[in-house]
Amino acid sequence: MFAGVAFLAIIFQLAIVVGFIVFAVKLLNRITDIAGSQKSIADSQVKLISLLSKKQTNQESVDS
């Protein structure tokens, strides 16, 4: 009887460890996705600022 209880306790502890590892991997993947999205947004903003700067430069040269 005690062997069965000990076996169940070991299985329960292993399940907790495996669950924690799965959670950590999923969290890491989600953080990586968010970081990629933030990088994409930053790149888009840099391109937008560059285009606006070129547009303003072109308008100033036409006005002169």
TAHU-V54593 format. One record per pair of residues at least 4 apart in sequence whose C-alpha atoms are under 7 Angstrom apart, sorted by the first residue. I is the first residue (numbers start at 1). J is the second residue. D is the distance in Angstrom with one decimal. If there is no record, write none. Layout:
BEGIN
i->I j->J d->D
i->I j->J d->D
END
This chain:
BEGIN
i->1 j->5 d->6.5
i->2 j->6 d->6.0
i->3 j->7 d->6.0
i->4 j->8 d->6.2
i->5 j->9 d->6.2
i->6 j->10 d->6.2
i->7 j->11 d->6.2
i->8 j->12 d->6.0
i->9 j->13 d->6.2
i->10 j->14 d->6.2
i->11 j->15 d->6.1
i->12 j->16 d->6.3
i->13 j->17 d->6.3
i->14 j->18 d->6.1
i->15 j->19 d->6.0
i->16 j->20 d->6.1
i->17 j->21 d->6.3
i->18 j->22 d->6.2
i->19 j->23 d->6.1
i->20 j->24 d->6.1
i->21 j->25 d->6.2
i->22 j->26 d->6.2
i->23 j->27 d->6.0
i->24 j->28 d->6.1
i->25 j->29 d->6.2
i->26 j->30 d->6.2
i->27 j->31 d->6.2
i->28 j->32 d->6.1
i->29 j->33 d->6.2
i->30 j->34 d->6.2
i->31 j->35 d->6.1
i->32 j->36 d->6.2
i->33 j->37 d->6.2
i->34 j->38 d->6.2
i->35 j->39 d->6.2
i->36 j->40 d->6.2
i->37 j->41 d->6.2
i->38 j->42 d->6.2
i->39 j->43 d->6.2
i->40 j->44 d->6.2
i->41 j->45 d->6.2
i->42 j->46 d->6.3
i->43 j->47 d->6.3
i->44 j->48 d->6.1
i->45 j->49 d->6.1
i->46 j->50 d->6.2
i->47 j->51 d->6.2
i->48 j->52 d->6.1
i->49 j->53 d->6.0
i->50 j->54 d->6.2
i->51 j->55 d->6.1
i->52 j->56 d->6.1
i->53 j->57 d->6.1
i->54 j->58 d->6.1
i->55 j->59 d->6.2
i->56 j->60 d->6.1
i->57 j->61 d->6.3
i->58 j->62 d->6.2
i->59 j->63 d->6.1
i->60 j->64 d->6.3
END
